[in-house]
Amino acid sequence: MEKFCLIAGDVMDERPAYPSHSLSPSASSRIAPTPNGVAIGLDDDVMAIKDRLCGLSSKLKLIPILGMGGIGKTTLARTVYEDPLIMYRFHIRVWLTISQDYNARKVLLSLVDSMKLMEEHMPRLEMDDVSILAEKVYKNLKGRKYLVVMDDVWSTKVWDDVRNVFPDDGNGSRIMLTTRLADVVK
């Protein structure tokens, strides 16, 4: 344990210092990535997000993680996504990386693929038709408690284009998104 604390201390000392005004209040410069991808110093943030994901509200909730590039939004989201409690609580968990080259068809294809809805001999017409893909996703999520993580969202258009594929069945489903843009959160 002492050796671990010394290594963690060294990692924390070597990280770049960011001015406190450039960070969001919920994500501070205490995040230090380690070689194996685990973050040190995220315990409070992880607990806060888990509380929101597992909260009492049965309505579909959108949980944003906002911060500047490189601050650890994806690491935080991934840590929560892979938590055993979260794995147990949600029937379906899907991780989507959106990025700047967003395309509604690609996002829907990723959802279909992640949920193993892609049929071996799926006609090309179905793969190109956004409405057919959206319907497949909606039907698969309907009545099930799901967690969808949309990582690296750069535009409000992403949410506008896909919001209708996420049914709100009053079962505590959640959508978590990471972004560096405050207007995406609004």
Contacts in CASP RR format, 6 or more apart in sequence:
PFRMAT RR
TARGET T0000
AUTHOR 0000-0000-0000
METHOD contacts of the structure
MODEL  1
MEKFCLIAGDVMDERPAYPSHSLSPSASSRIAPTPNGVAIGLDDDVMAIK
DRLCGLSSKLKLIPILGMGGIGKTTLARTVYEDPLIMYRFHIRVWLTISQ
DYNARKVLLSLVDSMKLMEEHMPRLEMDDVSILAEKVYKNLKGRKYLVVM
DDVWSTKVWDDVRNVFPDDGNGSRIMLTTRLADVVK
8 32 0 8 1.000
8 34 0 8 1.000
8 40 0 8 1.000
11 32 0 8 1.000
11 33 0 8 1.000
11 34 0 8 1.000
11 40 0 8 1.000
12 30 0 8 1.000
12 32 0 8 1.000
12 40 0 8 1.000
15 29 0 8 1.000
15 32 0 8 1.000
17 29 0 8 1.000
18 29 0 8 1.000
18 71 0 8 1.000
20 28 0 8 1.000
20 29 0 8 1.000
22 68 0 8 1.000
23 29 0 8 1.000
23 67 0 8 1.000
23 68 0 8 1.000
23 71 0 8 1.000
24 66 0 8 1.000
24 67 0 8 1.000
24 68 0 8 1.000
24 71 0 8 1.000
26 45 0 8 1.000
26 48 0 8 1.000
27 45 0 8 1.000
27 65 0 8 1.000
27 66 0 8 1.000
27 67 0 8 1.000
27 71 0 8 1.000
27 72 0 8 1.000
27 73 0 8 1.000
27 76 0 8 1.000
29 71 0 8 1.000
30 41 0 8 1.000
31 39 0 8 1.000
31 40 0 8 1.000
31 41 0 8 1.000
31 42 0 8 1.000
31 71 0 8 1.000
31 72 0 8 1.000
31 75 0 8 1.000
31 76 0 8 1.000
32 39 0 8 1.000
32 40 0 8 1.000
32 41 0 8 1.000
33 39 0 8 1.000
33 72 0 8 1.000
33 75 0 8 1.000
34 40 0 8 1.000
37 75 0 8 1.000
38 79 0 8 1.000
39 72 0 8 1.000
39 75 0 8 1.000
39 76 0 8 1.000
39 79 0 8 1.000
42 75 0 8 1.000
42 76 0 8 1.000
42 79 0 8 1.000
45 76 0 8 1.000
46 76 0 8 1.000
46 79 0 8 1.000
46 80 0 8 1.000
46 83 0 8 1.000
49 63 0 8 1.000
49 65 0 8 1.000
49 76 0 8 1.000
49 77 0 8 1.000
49 80 0 8 1.000
49 176 0 8 1.000
50 80 0 8 1.000
50 83 0 8 1.000
50 85 0 8 1.000
50 86 0 8 1.000
52 61 0 8 1.000
52 63 0 8 1.000
52 174 0 8 1.000
53 63 0 8 1.000
53 80 0 8 1.000
53 86 0 8 1.000
53 89 0 8 1.000
53 147 0 8 1.000
53 174 0 8 1.000
53 176 0 8 1.000
54 85 0 8 1.000
54 86 0 8 1.000
54 89 0 8 1.000
55 172 0 8 1.000
57 172 0 8 1.000
58 170 0 8 1.000
58 171 0 8 1.000
58 172 0 8 1.000
59 168 0 8 1.000
59 170 0 8 1.000
59 172 0 8 1.000
60 166 0 8 1.000
60 167 0 8 1.000
60 168 0 8 1.000
60 169 0 8 1.000
60 170 0 8 1.000
60 172 0 8 1.000
60 173 0 8 1.000
60 174 0 8 1.000
60 175 0 8 1.000
61 172 0 8 1.000
61 173 0 8 1.000
61 174 0 8 1.000
61 175 0 8 1.000
62 159 0 8 1.000
62 174 0 8 1.000
62 175 0 8 1.000
62 176 0 8 1.000
62 177 0 8 1.000
63 174 0 8 1.000
63 175 0 8 1.000
63 176 0 8 1.000
63 177 0 8 1.000
64 176 0 8 1.000
64 177 0 8 1.000
64 178 0 8 1.000
64 179 0 8 1.000
64 184 0 8 1.000
64 185 0 8 1.000
65 73 0 8 1.000
65 76 0 8 1.000
65 77 0 8 1.000
65 176 0 8 1.000
65 177 0 8 1.000
65 178 0 8 1.000
65 179 0 8 1.000
66 73 0 8 1.000
66 178 0 8 1.000
66 179 0 8 1.000
66 180 0 8 1.000
66 181 0 8 1.000
66 182 0 8 1.000
66 184 0 8 1.000
66 185 0 8 1.000
67 73 0 8 1.000
67 179 0 8 1.000
67 180 0 8 1.000
68 180 0 8 1.000
69 180 0 8 1.000
73 151 0 8 1.000
73 178 0 8 1.000
73 179 0 8 1.000
73 180 0 8 1.000
74 151 0 8 1.000
74 152 0 8 1.000
74 178 0 8 1.000
76 178 0 8 1.000
77 149 0 8 1.000
77 151 0 8 1.000
77 176 0 8 1.000
77 178 0 8 1.000
78 95 0 8 1.000
80 86 0 8 1.000
80 176 0 8 1.000
81 93 0 8 1.000
81 95 0 8 1.000
81 147 0 8 1.000
81 149 0 8 1.000
81 176 0 8 1.000
86 93 0 8 1.000
86 147 0 8 1.000
87 93 0 8 1.000
89 145 0 8 1.000
89 147 0 8 1.000
90 145 0 8 1.000
90 146 0 8 1.000
90 147 0 8 1.000
90 173 0 8 1.000
90 174 0 8 1.000
91 144 0 8 1.000
91 145 0 8 1.000
91 146 0 8 1.000
92 115 0 8 1.000
92 140 0 8 1.000
92 141 0 8 1.000
92 144 0 8 1.000
92 145 0 8 1.000
92 146 0 8 1.000
92 147 0 8 1.000
93 146 0 8 1.000
93 147 0 8 1.000
93 148 0 8 1.000
93 149 0 8 1.000
94 111 0 8 1.000
94 114 0 8 1.000
94 115 0 8 1.000
94 146 0 8 1.000
94 147 0 8 1.000
94 148 0 8 1.000
94 149 0 8 1.000
95 114 0 8 1.000
95 149 0 8 1.000
95 151 0 8 1.000
96 107 0 8 1.000
96 110 0 8 1.000
96 111 0 8 1.000
96 114 0 8 1.000
96 148 0 8 1.000
96 149 0 8 1.000
96 150 0 8 1.000
96 151 0 8 1.000
97 151 0 8 1.000
97 152 0 8 1.000
98 107 0 8 1.000
98 150 0 8 1.000
98 151 0 8 1.000
98 152 0 8 1.000
98 153 0 8 1.000
98 154 0 8 1.000
98 158 0 8 1.000
99 152 0 8 1.000
99 154 0 8 1.000
100 154 0 8 1.000
102 154 0 8 1.000
102 155 0 8 1.000
102 157 0 8 1.000
102 158 0 8 1.000
104 130 0 8 1.000
104 161 0 8 1.000
104 162 0 8 1.000
105 128 0 8 1.000
105 130 0 8 1.000
105 133 0 8 1.000
107 158 0 8 1.000
107 161 0 8 1.000
107 162 0 8 1.000
108 130 0 8 1.000
108 133 0 8 1.000
108 134 0 8 1.000
108 137 0 8 1.000
108 162 0 8 1.000
108 165 0 8 1.000
109 127 0 8 1.000
109 133 0 8 1.000
111 133 0 8 1.000
111 137 0 8 1.000
111 148 0 8 1.000
111 162 0 8 1.000
111 165 0 8 1.000
112 118 0 8 1.000
112 133 0 8 1.000
112 136 0 8 1.000
112 137 0 8 1.000
115 137 0 8 1.000
115 140 0 8 1.000
115 141 0 8 1.000
117 136 0 8 1.000
117 137 0 8 1.000
117 140 0 8 1.000
126 132 0 8 1.000
126 133 0 8 1.000
127 133 0 8 1.000
134 162 0 8 1.000
134 164 0 8 1.000
134 165 0 8 1.000
137 165 0 8 1.000
138 164 0 8 1.000
138 165 0 8 1.000
138 166 0 8 1.000
138 167 0 8 1.000
141 165 0 8 1.000
141 166 0 8 1.000
141 167 0 8 1.000
141 173 0 8 1.000
142 167 0 8 1.000
142 169 0 8 1.000
143 167 0 8 1.000
143 169 0 8 1.000
143 171 0 8 1.000
144 169 0 8 1.000
144 171 0 8 1.000
144 173 0 8 1.000
145 171 0 8 1.000
145 172 0 8 1.000
145 173 0 8 1.000
146 166 0 8 1.000
146 173 0 8 1.000
146 174 0 8 1.000
147 173 0 8 1.000
147 174 0 8 1.000
147 175 0 8 1.000
147 176 0 8 1.000
148 166 0 8 1.000
148 174 0 8 1.000
148 175 0 8 1.000
148 176 0 8 1.000
149 175 0 8 1.000
149 176 0 8 1.000
149 177 0 8 1.000
149 178 0 8 1.000
150 158 0 8 1.000
150 159 0 8 1.000
150 175 0 8 1.000
150 176 0 8 1.000
150 177 0 8 1.000
150 178 0 8 1.000
151 177 0 8 1.000
151 178 0 8 1.000
152 178 0 8 1.000
152 179 0 8 1.000
153 159 0 8 1.000
153 177 0 8 1.000
153 178 0 8 1.000
153 179 0 8 1.000
153 181 0 8 1.000
153 184 0 8 1.000
154 179 0 8 1.000
154 180 0 8 1.000
154 181 0 8 1.000
154 184 0 8 1.000
155 181 0 8 1.000
155 184 0 8 1.000
156 183 0 8 1.000
156 184 0 8 1.000
158 184 0 8 1.000
159 177 0 8 1.000
159 184 0 8 1.000
166 173 0 8 1.000
166 175 0 8 1.000
167 173 0 8 1.000
177 184 0 8 1.000
179 185 0 8 1.000
END
